Amino acid sequence: MMLVKILGFGSSWWARFGRDPHDRYRYTRHAAYFNSAGVLCGSKVRRHWILPGLIRFNGVGDFNPQFPSRSVGNTFECTDLAFACGGNRLLFVRKAAPCVPPDFYLIAVSSDHCGPFNFHGSGWKSESVMPIAVSCLGDKQEAILLMKPRDCVRSSLGIWQLKVAIDVPHCASLELLEEQMPD
């Protein structure tokens, strides 16, 4: 198990409900909720994966699918990142105690916010950054990443670093560390 603090989610959400139509917990305890990287296509968010993957919350966990943003800032106990069914998988099992330091931070980066990334090239991320999912369509990009403090990603705008506040325990954000010089 590892501890993951959620800083942001990808834009693609969906659910899978229990299969038994007579199960009274079909839409609650026996449901699963998924999140991944996606891009806006017209009025819909689509997964155009160049790296398939997802995160999962089960209905019995400490996650409210009606208000996913309430989980941002919380630390969860998670399984190790695994490759199964053709993509990366990360299961969020339960909330951890608030005072526990996380092993990783879950963050979503997009070309809208950070500028375009060269996901096919080398050097776009620190060695310890673990991409869960990456979606690309034209100039639209989004990636869900597991990062540690001081890890970096590189976009056309420059180098972005995950910084953890010293005075506020477990408060972290992605900040532009070094701007790219124009050609």
N, C-alpha and C positions, 0 to 999 in steps of 0.2 A: 504494500500500500504506500501511496505517496500523498502528500498534502498539497492541494492546489487552491490558490486564491484567485477568484474570478475578478478580472478587471474589465472584461467585455466579452460579448458573444458575437458570433457570426450572424449574418442577416437571414439565414435560411432556417426555418423552424418547421417541424412536422411531428405528428404523433402516431403511435400505433396502439390500438386498443386491444383488450383481451378478446380472444376468439369465441368464447362461449357467450351466445346472445342471452342466455338465462342467468349469467353471472352478475350479481348486483354490484360487484366491484370492477366490472369490465372497463369503465371509463375513469376509474380512480386508482385503486391499489394495483390493479393488473394492467395498467397502461404504461407505456414508455414514451418519453419525450426526447426528441433529437434536435441537435443544432449543428450547423455546418457553415462553411464559407459559401457565399452566394453572391450573385451580381444581379442588378436590376435590369430586366429585359421588358421594356414597355412598362406595364403596370404590375408585373409580377417579379418576384425574386426567384432566380433559377440557380441550380448548381451546375456550373460549367467547370468541373473538376479537371485540373491538371495533376493534382494530388488528392485522391479521394480519401475522405475521412470524416468522422463525426464524433460528437460527444453525446452521451446518453444519461438521462435521469430516469430512474424507475418511479412509478407511482407511489411506492412505499417509502421513498427517500424524503429528505427535507427540502423539497423543491416544489414551488407553487407555479404550475404552468400558466395560470391566469396572470401572474405578475413576475415574469422571469427577471426583470430588472431588480427585484428585491434580493436576488442572490448575488448581485454585483457587490464586491467588497467582502463577501463571506469566503471562508476557507472550507474546503470539503476534503474528506478522505476519498481517494480515487484508486482504482486499479492502476497498474502500470500500463503505459501506452502499448497497445498490441496491434498487430496486423491480422485482420480476419475478414472474411467475406469480401476480399478485394480492396480493402482500404484500412486506414488507421482507425482505431477504436479506443475511446477513453470513457470509462464508466464512473460517474459521480455517485458514490455510495451513500454518504451521509455527511451532515455538517460536522465540522470539527469544533473544538472549543475555541472561543474567540482569541485567547491569548497564545495559541500555538503558532509558531512561525511556519510559513509555507515552504515547501521544497521548490515549488514552481509557481509562476503566475500565468493564468490563461488570458490571452489578449488577442483581439482581432485588429488587424491592420488592413487598411484599404488604400487604393490609389487616390480616392477622393480626398483623404485626409493627409496621407504621407507622400503622395506622388507615386508614379509608376515604379514597380520593382522589376528587376531582371531575374525572375524565378528560375530561369533555365541556365543562368550563368553561375559561376562560382563566386564566392565572396559576398553574396547578398545577405548572409546572416553569420552570426558568431557560431562557432563549432557546437556549443552546447544548446543552441536553440533547436527545439523539436517541433517541426511543422506537423500539425494534425491534418489540416485540409487547406487546399489552395484552389480558388476558382478564378478563371480568367475568361473574358470575352471582349475582344477588341482592346480598348484602352481601360476597361473596367477590371479591377482586380480586388480580391479580398482573400486574406489568409487568417487562419486561426493557429496560434502558436503557443507553445509552452516555453516560457523564458525564465531565467534566473536574474537576480540583480546584476547590473552592469553588462548584461548581454546586449548586443546591437543587431540592428537590421539596416541595410543600405537601400535607399531609393534614389530616384533622380533628384530629389530635393536635398539629400545628404544622409548623414548617419543618425539613426534614432537609437537612443539608449534607454533601457529600463532602469529608472532611478527609484530607489527606495528612500523615503524620508527618514532621517535619523531621529528627529524629535517627535514624530508621530509613528508609533509602532505599526508595522505592516502596511503603511500607506505607500503606494507605488504608482508611477505613471511613466508613459513613454514620452521622452523629450528629445527634441532635435538637438543633437550634440554638436554636430559640425555640418554647416551648410555646404552644399555642392557649389563649386565655383563655376560660373557660366563659361561656356566655350567661346 
